Amino acid sequence: MDFRQLLNHWPGIFQNIPTVLFSRVADRTGKGIRTAPRDALLGSHSNGNSGAIFGFHRGMDTLGAAIGPTASFGFTTLLPE
């Protein structure tokens, strides 16, 4: 579990302005630290076809976002306890 995932839940638990502000700033900072190196790594392996690389990455991200909740629902339905 990374730092961003922990901070995402703070505004719901600690409902005051400084905590919400801190958690949002830390969340955006964590995203910026993670996104730039990933994009640089994808771009360095594109061999002139960066559209296909970034499109494939986006497609797999979307597919994972669809399959994850579906699998979770399936497992909780089949294995209720």
PyMOL Python script that loads the backbone (N, CA, C, O; Angstrom):
from pymol import cmd

cmd.read_pdbstr("""\
ATOM      1  N   MET A   1       0.864  -1.174   0.000  1.00  0.00           N
ATOM      2  CA  MET A   1       0.000   0.000   0.000  1.00  0.00           C
ATOM      3  C   MET A   1       0.906   1.232   0.000  1.00  0.00           C
ATOM      4  O   MET A   1       1.793   1.362   0.844  1.00  0.00           O
ATOM      5  N   ASP A   2       0.677   2.110  -0.933  1.00  0.00           N
ATOM      6  CA  ASP A   2       1.539   3.285  -0.963  1.00  0.00           C
ATOM      7  C   ASP A   2       0.911   4.461  -0.215  1.00  0.00           C
ATOM      8  O   ASP A   2      -0.246   4.414   0.200  1.00  0.00           O
ATOM      9  N   PHE A   3       1.691   5.489  -0.062  1.00  0.00           N
ATOM     10  CA  PHE A   3       1.319   6.655   0.733  1.00  0.00           C
ATOM     11  C   PHE A   3       0.048   7.325   0.214  1.00  0.00           C
ATOM     12  O   PHE A   3      -0.779   7.794   0.997  1.00  0.00           O
ATOM     13  N   ARG A   4      -0.100   7.367  -1.115  1.00  0.00           N
ATOM     14  CA  ARG A   4      -1.286   7.985  -1.711  1.00  0.00           C
ATOM     15  C   ARG A   4      -2.562   7.267  -1.310  1.00  0.00           C
ATOM     16  O   ARG A   4      -3.577   7.901  -1.023  1.00  0.00           O
ATOM     17  N   GLN A   5      -2.507   5.942  -1.290  1.00  0.00           N
ATOM     18  CA  GLN A   5      -3.696   5.173  -0.942  1.00  0.00           C
ATOM     19  C   GLN A   5      -4.113   5.432   0.502  1.00  0.00           C
ATOM     20  O   GLN A   5      -5.305   5.468   0.806  1.00  0.00           O
ATOM     21  N   LEU A   6      -3.159   5.607   1.372  1.00  0.00           N
ATOM     22  CA  LEU A   6      -3.485   5.925   2.761  1.00  0.00           C
ATOM     23  C   LEU A   6      -4.127   7.301   2.874  1.00  0.00           C
ATOM     24  O   LEU A   6      -5.102   7.478   3.605  1.00  0.00           O
ATOM     25  N   LEU A   7      -3.585   8.267   2.156  1.00  0.00           N
ATOM     26  CA  LEU A   7      -4.073   9.644   2.270  1.00  0.00           C
ATOM     27  C   LEU A   7      -5.436   9.858   1.609  1.00  0.00           C
ATOM     28  O   LEU A   7      -6.138  10.809   1.953  1.00  0.00           O
ATOM     29  N   ASN A   8      -5.820   9.004   0.679  1.00  0.00           N
ATOM     30  CA  ASN A   8      -7.112   9.168   0.020  1.00  0.00           C
ATOM     31  C   ASN A   8      -8.286   9.057   0.983  1.00  0.00           C
ATOM     32  O   ASN A   8      -9.345   9.630   0.725  1.00  0.00           O
ATOM     33  N   HIS A   9      -8.126   8.343   2.072  1.00  0.00           N
ATOM     34  CA  HIS A   9      -9.222   8.122   3.006  1.00  0.00           C
ATOM     35  C   HIS A   9      -9.276   9.146   4.135  1.00  0.00           C
ATOM     36  O   HIS A   9     -10.257   9.185   4.877  1.00  0.00           O
ATOM     37  N   TRP A  10      -8.271   9.954   4.276  1.00  0.00           N
ATOM     38  CA  TRP A  10      -8.231  10.926   5.375  1.00  0.00           C
ATOM     39  C   TRP A  10      -9.387  11.914   5.378  1.00  0.00           C
ATOM     40  O   TRP A  10      -9.943  12.162   6.448  1.00  0.00           O
ATOM     41  N   PRO A  11      -9.789  12.500   4.235  1.00  0.00           N
ATOM     42  CA  PRO A  11     -10.887  13.480   4.298  1.00  0.00           C
ATOM     43  C   PRO A  11     -12.188  12.894   4.831  1.00  0.00           C
ATOM     44  O   PRO A  11     -12.982  13.622   5.427  1.00  0.00           O
ATOM     45  N   GLY A  12     -12.424  11.621   4.637  1.00  0.00           N
ATOM     46  CA  GLY A  12     -13.625  11.007   5.171  1.00  0.00           C
ATOM     47  C   GLY A  12     -13.529  10.716   6.653  1.00  0.00           C
ATOM     48  O   GLY A  12     -14.546  10.663   7.345  1.00  0.00           O
ATOM     49  N   ILE A  13     -12.313  10.526   7.149  1.00  0.00           N
ATOM     50  CA  ILE A  13     -12.112  10.197   8.564  1.00  0.00           C
ATOM     51  C   ILE A  13     -11.914  11.460   9.399  1.00  0.00           C
ATOM     52  O   ILE A  13     -12.580  11.655  10.415  1.00  0.00           O
ATOM     53  N   PHE A  14     -10.999  12.306   8.961  1.00  0.00           N
ATOM     54  CA  PHE A  14     -10.689  13.553   9.680  1.00  0.00           C
ATOM     55  C   PHE A  14     -11.254  14.712   8.862  1.00  0.00           C
ATOM     56  O   PHE A  14     -10.658  15.110   7.861  1.00  0.00           O
ATOM     57  N   GLN A  15     -12.371  15.241   9.269  1.00  0.00           N
ATOM     58  CA  GLN A  15     -13.059  16.224   8.447  1.00  0.00           C
ATOM     59  C   GLN A  15     -12.771  17.644   8.909  1.00  0.00           C
ATOM     60  O   GLN A  15     -13.659  18.338   9.405  1.00  0.00           O
ATOM     61  N   ASN A  16     -11.533  18.067   8.745  1.00  0.00           N
ATOM     62  CA  ASN A  16     -11.218  19.466   8.986  1.00  0.00           C
ATOM     63  C   ASN A  16     -10.358  19.974   7.831  1.00  0.00           C
ATOM     64  O   ASN A  16      -9.746  19.187   7.110  1.00  0.00           O
ATOM     65  N   ILE A  17     -10.318  21.271   7.665  1.00  0.00           N
ATOM     66  CA  ILE A  17      -9.697  21.886   6.477  1.00  0.00           C
ATOM     67  C   ILE A  17      -8.220  21.541   6.327  1.00  0.00           C
ATOM     68  O   ILE A  17      -7.821  21.151   5.229  1.00  0.00           O
ATOM     69  N   PRO A  18      -7.378  21.657   7.359  1.00  0.00           N
ATOM     70  CA  PRO A  18      -5.955  21.348   7.145  1.00  0.00           C
ATOM     71  C   PRO A  18      -5.710  19.889   6.729  1.00  0.00           C
ATOM     72  O   PRO A  18      -4.831  19.625   5.909  1.00  0.00           O
ATOM     73  N   THR A  19      -6.462  18.960   7.274  1.00  0.00           N
ATOM     74  CA  THR A  19      -6.272  17.558   6.905  1.00  0.00           C
ATOM     75  C   THR A  19      -6.682  17.309   5.459  1.00  0.00           C
ATOM     76  O   THR A  19      -5.986  16.603   4.729  1.00  0.00           O
ATOM     77  N   VAL A  20      -7.792  17.875   5.046  1.00  0.00           N
ATOM     78  CA  VAL A  20      -8.240  17.712   3.664  1.00  0.00           C
ATOM     79  C   VAL A  20      -7.238  18.359   2.707  1.00  0.00           C
ATOM     80  O   VAL A  20      -6.899  17.775   1.678  1.00  0.00           O
ATOM     81  N   LEU A  21      -6.771  19.546   3.038  1.00  0.00           N
ATOM     82  CA  LEU A  21      -5.790  20.235   2.198  1.00  0.00           C
ATOM     83  C   LEU A  21      -4.507  19.430   2.089  1.00  0.00           C
ATOM     84  O   LEU A  21      -3.979  19.244   0.993  1.00  0.00           O
ATOM     85  N   PHE A  22      -3.998  18.946   3.229  1.00  0.00           N
ATOM     86  CA  PHE A  22      -2.767  18.156   3.224  1.00  0.00           C
ATOM     87  C   PHE A  22      -2.937  16.883   2.401  1.00  0.00           C
ATOM     88  O   PHE A  22      -2.060  16.532   1.612  1.00  0.00           O
ATOM     89  N   SER A  23      -4.061  16.192   2.582  1.00  0.00           N
ATOM     90  CA  SER A  23      -4.248  14.933   1.865  1.00  0.00           C
ATOM     91  C   SER A  23      -4.365  15.155   0.359  1.00  0.00           C
ATOM     92  O   SER A  23      -3.864  14.346  -0.421  1.00  0.00           O
ATOM     93  N   ARG A  24      -5.013  16.227  -0.057  1.00  0.00           N
ATOM     94  CA  ARG A  24      -5.139  16.500  -1.501  1.00  0.00           C
ATOM     95  C   ARG A  24      -3.795  16.895  -2.117  1.00  0.00           C
ATOM     96  O   ARG A  24      -3.465  16.454  -3.218  1.00  0.00           O
ATOM     97  N   VAL A  25      -3.027  17.716  -1.417  1.00  0.00           N
ATOM     98  CA  VAL A  25      -1.708  18.109  -1.932  1.00  0.00           C
ATOM     99  C   VAL A  25      -0.791  16.892  -2.016  1.00  0.00           C
ATOM    100  O   VAL A  25      -0.084  16.714  -3.008  1.00  0.00           O
ATOM    101  N   ALA A  26      -0.802  16.058  -0.980  1.00  0.00           N
ATOM    102  CA  ALA A  26       0.029  14.850  -0.995  1.00  0.00           C
ATOM    103  C   ALA A  26      -0.422  13.882  -2.090  1.00  0.00           C
ATOM    104  O   ALA A  26       0.410  13.229  -2.718  1.00  0.00           O
ATOM    105  N   ASP A  27      -1.710  13.787  -2.317  1.00  0.00           N
ATOM    106  CA  ASP A  27      -2.248  12.921  -3.361  1.00  0.00           C
ATOM    107  C   ASP A  27      -1.770  13.364  -4.738  1.00  0.00           C
ATOM    108  O   ASP A  27      -1.308  12.540  -5.528  1.00  0.00           O
ATOM    109  N   ARG A  28      -1.873  14.635  -5.028  1.00  0.00           N
ATOM    110  CA  ARG A  28      -1.431  15.161  -6.327  1.00  0.00           C
ATOM    111  C   ARG A  28       0.081  15.039  -6.491  1.00  0.00           C
ATOM    112  O   ARG A  28       0.562  14.739  -7.584  1.00  0.00           O
ATOM    113  N   THR A  29       0.831  15.268  -5.419  1.00  0.00           N
ATOM    114  CA  THR A  29       2.287  15.136  -5.483  1.00  0.00           C
ATOM    115  C   THR A  29       2.667  13.689  -5.772  1.00  0.00           C
ATOM    116  O   THR A  29       3.547  13.430  -6.592  1.00  0.00           O
ATOM    117  N   GLY A  30       2.012  12.751  -5.105  1.00  0.00           N
ATOM    118  CA  GLY A  30       2.292  11.336  -5.340  1.00  0.00           C
ATOM    119  C   GLY A  30       1.984  10.921  -6.761  1.00  0.00           C
ATOM    120  O   GLY A  30       2.714  10.123  -7.349  1.00  0.00           O
ATOM    121  N   LYS A  31       0.923  11.449  -7.313  1.00  0.00           N
ATOM    122  CA  LYS A  31       0.578  11.124  -8.699  1.00  0.00           C
ATOM    123  C   LYS A  31       1.628  11.679  -9.659  1.00  0.00           C
ATOM    124  O   LYS A  31       2.009  11.013 -10.622  1.00  0.00           O
ATOM    125  N   GLY A  32       2.092  12.894  -9.398  1.00  0.00           N
ATOM    126  CA  GLY A  32       3.119  13.495 -10.259  1.00  0.00           C
ATOM    127  C   GLY A  32       4.430  12.745 -10.200  1.00  0.00           C
ATOM    128  O   GLY A  32       5.116  12.610 -11.213  1.00  0.00           O
ATOM    129  N   ILE A  33       4.789  12.253  -9.022  1.00  0.00           N
ATOM    130  CA  ILE A  33       6.035  11.503  -8.865  1.00  0.00           C
ATOM    131  C   ILE A  33       5.949  10.164  -9.590  1.00  0.00           C
ATOM    132  O   ILE A  33       6.953   9.683 -10.115  1.00  0.00           O
ATOM    133  N   ARG A  34       4.781   9.566  -9.626  1.00  0.00           N
ATOM    134  CA  ARG A  34       4.621   8.265 -10.256  1.00  0.00           C
ATOM    135  C   ARG A  34       4.441   8.365 -11.773  1.00  0.00           C
ATOM    136  O   ARG A  34       4.955   7.519 -12.506  1.00  0.00           O
ATOM    137  N   THR A  35       3.728   9.375 -12.252  1.00  0.00           N
ATOM    138  CA  THR A  35       3.343   9.440 -13.664  1.00  0.00           C
ATOM    139  C   THR A  35       4.495   9.784 -14.595  1.00  0.00           C
ATOM    140  O   THR A  35       4.639   9.159 -15.646  1.00  0.00           O
ATOM    141  N   ALA A  36       5.313  10.756 -14.236  1.00  0.00           N
ATOM    142  CA  ALA A  36       6.391  11.191 -15.135  1.00  0.00           C
ATOM    143  C   ALA A  36       7.399  10.076 -15.434  1.00  0.00           C
ATOM    144  O   ALA A  36       7.732   9.875 -16.602  1.00  0.00           O
ATOM    145  N   PRO A  37       7.899   9.343 -14.434  1.00  0.00           N
ATOM    146  CA  PRO A  37       8.833   8.256 -14.775  1.00  0.00           C
ATOM    147  C   PRO A  37       8.187   7.149 -15.605  1.00  0.00           C
ATOM    148  O   PRO A  37       8.839   6.562 -16.468  1.00  0.00           O
ATOM    149  N   ARG A  38       6.916   6.863 -15.350  1.00  0.00           N
ATOM    150  CA  ARG A  38       6.236   5.837 -16.136  1.00  0.00           C
ATOM    151  C   ARG A  38       6.132   6.268 -17.600  1.00  0.00           C
ATOM    152  O   ARG A  38       6.383   5.472 -18.505  1.00  0.00           O
ATOM    153  N   ASP A  39       5.766   7.517 -17.826  1.00  0.00           N
ATOM    154  CA  ASP A  39       5.661   8.018 -19.198  1.00  0.00           C
ATOM    155  C   ASP A  39       7.019   8.040 -19.889  1.00  0.00           C
ATOM    156  O   ASP A  39       7.117   7.736 -21.078  1.00  0.00           O
ATOM    157  N   ALA A  40       8.065   8.398 -19.148  1.00  0.00           N
ATOM    158  CA  ALA A  40       9.409   8.399 -19.729  1.00  0.00           C
ATOM    159  C   ALA A  40       9.842   6.980 -20.096  1.00  0.00           C
ATOM    160  O   ALA A  40      10.463   6.769 -21.138  1.00  0.00           O
ATOM    161  N   LEU A  41       9.518   6.021 -19.252  1.00  0.00           N
ATOM    162  CA  LEU A  41       9.869   4.633 -19.535  1.00  0.00           C
ATOM    163  C   LEU A  41       9.114   4.118 -20.756  1.00  0.00           C
ATOM    164  O   LEU A  41       9.698   3.450 -21.610  1.00  0.00           O
ATOM    165  N   LEU A  42       7.834   4.420 -20.843  1.00  0.00           N
ATOM    166  CA  LEU A  42       7.060   4.009 -22.022  1.00  0.00           C
ATOM    167  C   LEU A  42       7.582   4.680 -23.283  1.00  0.00           C
ATOM    168  O   LEU A  42       7.688   4.038 -24.329  1.00  0.00           O
ATOM    169  N   GLY A  43       7.908   5.963 -23.194  1.00  0.00           N
ATOM    170  CA  GLY A  43       8.413   6.691 -24.352  1.00  0.00           C
ATOM    171  C   GLY A  43       9.763   6.187 -24.825  1.00  0.00           C
ATOM    172  O   GLY A  43      10.045   6.195 -26.023  1.00  0.00           O
ATOM    173  N   SER A  44      10.608   5.744 -23.884  1.00  0.00           N
ATOM    174  CA  SER A  44      11.937   5.272 -24.276  1.00  0.00           C
ATOM    175  C   SER A  44      11.880   3.934 -25.007  1.00  0.00           C
ATOM    176  O   SER A  44      12.817   3.596 -25.730  1.00  0.00           O
ATOM    177  N   HIS A  45      10.823   3.177 -24.841  1.00  0.00           N
ATOM    178  CA  HIS A  45      10.690   1.887 -25.513  1.00  0.00           C
ATOM    179  C   HIS A  45       9.730   1.934 -26.698  1.00  0.00           C
ATOM    180  O   HIS A  45       9.336   0.889 -27.214  1.00  0.00           O
ATOM    181  N   SER A  46       9.352   3.127 -27.131  1.00  0.00           N
ATOM    182  CA  SER A  46       8.344   3.225 -28.190  1.00  0.00           C
ATOM    183  C   SER A  46       8.906   3.028 -29.590  1.00  0.00           C
ATOM    184  O   SER A  46       8.159   2.647 -30.491  1.00  0.00           O
ATOM    185  N   ASN A  47      10.188   3.273 -29.804  1.00  0.00           N
ATOM    186  CA  ASN A  47      10.823   3.124 -31.124  1.00  0.00           C
ATOM    187  C   ASN A  47      10.069   3.872 -32.221  1.00  0.00           C
ATOM    188  O   ASN A  47       9.861   3.339 -33.311  1.00  0.00           O
ATOM    189  N   GLY A  48       9.664   5.098 -31.932  1.00  0.00           N
ATOM    190  CA  GLY A  48       8.997   5.924 -32.918  1.00  0.00           C
ATOM    191  C   GLY A  48       7.504   5.686 -33.044  1.00  0.00           C
ATOM    192  O   GLY A  48       6.846   6.331 -33.860  1.00  0.00           O
ATOM    193  N   ASN A  49       6.965   4.789 -32.267  1.00  0.00           N
ATOM    194  CA  ASN A  49       5.540   4.478 -32.338  1.00  0.00           C
ATOM    195  C   ASN A  49       4.907   4.723 -30.972  1.00  0.00           C
ATOM    196  O   ASN A  49       4.290   3.834 -30.385  1.00  0.00           O
ATOM    197  N   SER A  50       5.074   5.937 -30.486  1.00  0.00           N
ATOM    198  CA  SER A  50       4.617   6.231 -29.117  1.00  0.00           C
ATOM    199  C   SER A  50       3.100   6.204 -28.994  1.00  0.00           C
ATOM    200  O   SER A  50       2.582   5.918 -27.915  1.00  0.00           O
ATOM    201  N   GLY A  51       2.378   6.492 -30.067  1.00  0.00           N
ATOM    202  CA  GLY A  51       0.915   6.458 -30.008  1.00  0.00           C
ATOM    203  C   GLY A  51       0.395   5.072 -29.679  1.00  0.00           C
ATOM    204  O   GLY A  51      -0.541   4.923 -28.893  1.00  0.00           O
ATOM    205  N   ALA A  52       0.998   4.066 -30.276  1.00  0.00           N
ATOM    206  CA  ALA A  52       0.570   2.692 -30.016  1.00  0.00           C
ATOM    207  C   ALA A  52       0.911   2.277 -28.591  1.00  0.00           C
ATOM    208  O   ALA A  52       0.123   1.596 -27.935  1.00  0.00           O
ATOM    209  N   ILE A  53       2.071   2.682 -28.114  1.00  0.00           N
ATOM    210  CA  ILE A  53       2.494   2.315 -26.759  1.00  0.00           C
ATOM    211  C   ILE A  53       1.576   2.948 -25.724  1.00  0.00           C
ATOM    212  O   ILE A  53       1.081   2.265 -24.827  1.00  0.00           O
ATOM    213  N   PHE A  54       1.349   4.245 -25.845  1.00  0.00           N
ATOM    214  CA  PHE A  54       0.502   4.920 -24.869  1.00  0.00           C
ATOM    215  C   PHE A  54      -0.966   4.490 -25.010  1.00  0.00           C
ATOM    216  O   PHE A  54      -1.687   4.433 -24.014  1.00  0.00           O
ATOM    217  N   GLY A  55      -1.406   4.191 -26.222  1.00  0.00           N
ATOM    218  CA  GLY A  55      -2.759   3.689 -26.428  1.00  0.00           C
ATOM    219  C   GLY A  55      -2.948   2.319 -25.799  1.00  0.00           C
ATOM    220  O   GLY A  55      -3.981   2.047 -25.187  1.00  0.00           O
ATOM    221  N   PHE A  56      -1.949   1.457 -25.951  1.00  0.00           N
ATOM    222  CA  PHE A  56      -2.013   0.127 -25.338  1.00  0.00           C
ATOM    223  C   PHE A  56      -2.035   0.251 -23.817  1.00  0.00           C
ATOM    224  O   PHE A  56      -2.796  -0.444 -23.144  1.00  0.00           O
ATOM    225  N   HIS A  57      -1.203   1.136 -23.281  1.00  0.00           N
ATOM    226  CA  HIS A  57      -1.175   1.348 -21.827  1.00  0.00           C
ATOM    227  C   HIS A  57      -2.532   1.833 -21.324  1.00  0.00           C
ATOM    228  O   HIS A  57      -3.039   1.350 -20.312  1.00  0.00           O
ATOM    229  N   ARG A  58      -3.103   2.774 -22.029  1.00  0.00           N
ATOM    230  CA  ARG A  58      -4.412   3.301 -21.634  1.00  0.00           C
ATOM    231  C   ARG A  58      -5.502   2.223 -21.738  1.00  0.00           C
ATOM    232  O   ARG A  58      -6.377   2.126 -20.878  1.00  0.00           O
ATOM    233  N   GLY A  59      -5.432   1.432 -22.788  1.00  0.00           N
ATOM    234  CA  GLY A  59      -6.408   0.352 -22.958  1.00  0.00           C
ATOM    235  C   GLY A  59      -6.318  -0.693 -21.859  1.00  0.00           C
ATOM    236  O   GLY A  59      -7.342  -1.152 -21.352  1.00  0.00           O
ATOM    237  N   MET A  60      -5.101  -1.073 -21.488  1.00  0.00           N
ATOM    238  CA  MET A  60      -4.928  -2.053 -20.417  1.00  0.00           C
ATOM    239  C   MET A  60      -5.355  -1.479 -19.071  1.00  0.00           C
ATOM    240  O   MET A  60      -5.884  -2.200 -18.224  1.00  0.00           O
ATOM    241  N   ASP A  61      -5.127  -0.193 -18.875  1.00  0.00           N
ATOM    242  CA  ASP A  61      -5.565   0.465 -17.644  1.00  0.00           C
ATOM    243  C   ASP A  61      -7.094   0.442 -17.554  1.00  0.00           C
ATOM    244  O   ASP A  61      -7.650   0.153 -16.495  1.00  0.00           O
ATOM    245  N   THR A  62      -7.762   0.742 -18.648  1.00  0.00           N
ATOM    246  CA  THR A  62      -9.219   0.730 -18.686  1.00  0.00           C
ATOM    247  C   THR A  62      -9.757  -0.691 -18.518  1.00  0.00           C
ATOM    248  O   THR A  62     -10.749  -0.903 -17.820  1.00  0.00           O
ATOM    249  N   LEU A  63      -9.111  -1.651 -19.151  1.00  0.00           N
ATOM    250  CA  LEU A  63      -9.531  -3.048 -19.024  1.00  0.00           C
ATOM    251  C   LEU A  63      -9.400  -3.516 -17.570  1.00  0.00           C
ATOM    252  O   LEU A  63     -10.286  -4.197 -17.054  1.00  0.00           O
ATOM    253  N   GLY A  64      -8.311  -3.157 -16.923  1.00  0.00           N
ATOM    254  CA  GLY A  64      -8.131  -3.518 -15.522  1.00  0.00           C
ATOM    255  C   GLY A  64      -9.162  -2.864 -14.624  1.00  0.00           C
ATOM    256  O   GLY A  64      -9.611  -3.459 -13.644  1.00  0.00           O
ATOM    257  N   ALA A  65      -9.537  -1.632 -14.960  1.00  0.00           N
ATOM    258  CA  ALA A  65     -10.554  -0.934 -14.175  1.00  0.00           C
ATOM    259  C   ALA A  65     -11.921  -1.594 -14.340  1.00  0.00           C
ATOM    260  O   ALA A  65     -12.757  -1.504 -13.441  1.00  0.00           O
ATOM    261  N   ALA A  66     -12.160  -2.251 -15.462  1.00  0.00           N
ATOM    262  CA  ALA A  66     -13.433  -2.942 -15.672  1.00  0.00           C
ATOM    263  C   ALA A  66     -13.411  -4.351 -15.092  1.00  0.00           C
ATOM    264  O   ALA A  66     -14.396  -4.793 -14.501  1.00  0.00           O
ATOM    265  N   ILE A  67     -12.305  -5.053 -15.256  1.00  0.00           N
ATOM    266  CA  ILE A  67     -12.219  -6.437 -14.800  1.00  0.00           C
ATOM    267  C   ILE A  67     -12.096  -6.519 -13.279  1.00  0.00           C
ATOM    268  O   ILE A  67     -12.648  -7.436 -12.669  1.00  0.00           O
ATOM    269  N   GLY A  68     -11.391  -5.589 -12.662  1.00  0.00           N
ATOM    270  CA  GLY A  68     -11.184  -5.633 -11.219  1.00  0.00           C
ATOM    271  C   GLY A  68     -12.474  -5.661 -10.416  1.00  0.00           C
ATOM    272  O   GLY A  68     -12.673  -6.589  -9.631  1.00  0.00           O
ATOM    273  N   PRO A  69     -13.359  -4.681 -10.579  1.00  0.00           N
ATOM    274  CA  PRO A  69     -14.620  -4.716  -9.836  1.00  0.00           C
ATOM    275  C   PRO A  69     -15.510  -5.903 -10.214  1.00  0.00           C
ATOM    276  O   PRO A  69     -16.219  -6.445  -9.366  1.00  0.00           O
ATOM    277  N   THR A  70     -15.471  -6.301 -11.477  1.00  0.00           N
ATOM    278  CA  THR A  70     -16.272  -7.450 -11.904  1.00  0.00           C
ATOM    279  C   THR A  70     -15.786  -8.726 -11.214  1.00  0.00           C
ATOM    280  O   THR A  70     -16.593  -9.522 -10.734  1.00  0.00           O
ATOM    281  N   ALA A  71     -14.472  -8.916 -11.166  1.00  0.00           N
ATOM    282  CA  ALA A  71     -13.912 -10.083 -10.480  1.00  0.00           C
ATOM    283  C   ALA A  71     -14.202 -10.022  -8.988  1.00  0.00           C
ATOM    284  O   ALA A  71     -14.521 -11.040  -8.374  1.00  0.00           O
ATOM    285  N   SER A  72     -14.094  -8.853  -8.411  1.00  0.00           N
ATOM    286  CA  SER A  72     -14.385  -8.696  -6.990  1.00  0.00           C
ATOM    287  C   SER A  72     -15.837  -9.049  -6.685  1.00  0.00           C
ATOM    288  O   SER A  72     -16.117  -9.749  -5.712  1.00  0.00           O
ATOM    289  N   PHE A  73     -16.752  -8.572  -7.506  1.00  0.00           N
ATOM    290  CA  PHE A  73     -18.164  -8.896  -7.330  1.00  0.00           C
ATOM    291  C   PHE A  73     -18.391 -10.404  -7.474  1.00  0.00           C
ATOM    292  O   PHE A  73     -19.135 -11.008  -6.702  1.00  0.00           O
ATOM    293  N   GLY A  74     -17.744 -10.992  -8.465  1.00  0.00           N
ATOM    294  CA  GLY A  74     -17.888 -12.430  -8.674  1.00  0.00           C
ATOM    295  C   GLY A  74     -17.375 -13.247  -7.494  1.00  0.00           C
ATOM    296  O   GLY A  74     -18.023 -14.201  -7.065  1.00  0.00           O
ATOM    297  N   PHE A  75     -16.218 -12.872  -6.974  1.00  0.00           N
ATOM    298  CA  PHE A  75     -15.660 -13.602  -5.832  1.00  0.00           C
ATOM    299  C   PHE A  75     -16.516 -13.440  -4.585  1.00  0.00           C
ATOM    300  O   PHE A  75     -16.719 -14.403  -3.846  1.00  0.00           O
ATOM    301  N   THR A  76     -17.017 -12.241  -4.344  1.00  0.00           N
ATOM    302  CA  THR A  76     -17.843 -12.045  -3.152  1.00  0.00           C
ATOM    303  C   THR A  76     -19.208 -12.717  -3.294  1.00  0.00           C
ATOM    304  O   THR A  76     -19.829 -13.072  -2.292  1.00  0.00           O
ATOM    305  N   THR A  77     -19.676 -12.893  -4.517  1.00  0.00           N
ATOM    306  CA  THR A  77     -20.930 -13.616  -4.730  1.00  0.00           C
ATOM    307  C   THR A  77     -20.741 -15.121  -4.544  1.00  0.00           C
ATOM    308  O   THR A  77     -21.567 -15.790  -3.922  1.00  0.00           O
ATOM    309  N   LEU A  78     -19.662 -15.633  -5.082  1.00  0.00           N
ATOM    310  CA  LEU A  78     -19.403 -17.068  -5.007  1.00  0.00           C
ATOM    311  C   LEU A  78     -18.911 -17.498  -3.629  1.00  0.00           C
ATOM    312  O   LEU A  78     -19.235 -18.591  -3.166  1.00  0.00           O
ATOM    313  N   LEU A  79     -18.139 -16.652  -2.982  1.00  0.00           N
ATOM    314  CA  LEU A  79     -17.553 -16.967  -1.674  1.00  0.00           C
ATOM    315  C   LEU A  79     -18.028 -15.947  -0.649  1.00  0.00           C
ATOM    316  O   LEU A  79     -17.263 -15.053  -0.288  1.00  0.00           O
ATOM    317  N   PRO A  80     -19.260 -16.047  -0.170  1.00  0.00           N
ATOM    318  CA  PRO A  80     -19.807 -14.994   0.681  1.00  0.00           C
ATOM    319  C   PRO A  80     -19.148 -14.857   2.049  1.00  0.00           C
ATOM    320  O   PRO A  80     -19.273 -13.813   2.689  1.00  0.00           O
ATOM    321  N   GLU A  81     -18.452 -15.887   2.503  1.00  0.00           N
ATOM    322  CA  GLU A  81     -17.845 -15.776   3.832  1.00  0.00           C
ATOM    323  C   GLU A  81     -16.360 -15.699   3.748  1.00  0.00           C
ATOM    324  O   GLU A  81     -15.688 -15.602   4.774  1.00  0.00           O
TER     325      GLU A  81
END
""", "prot")
cmd.dss("prot")
cmd.show_as("cartoon", "prot")
cmd.util.cbc("prot")
cmd.orient("prot")
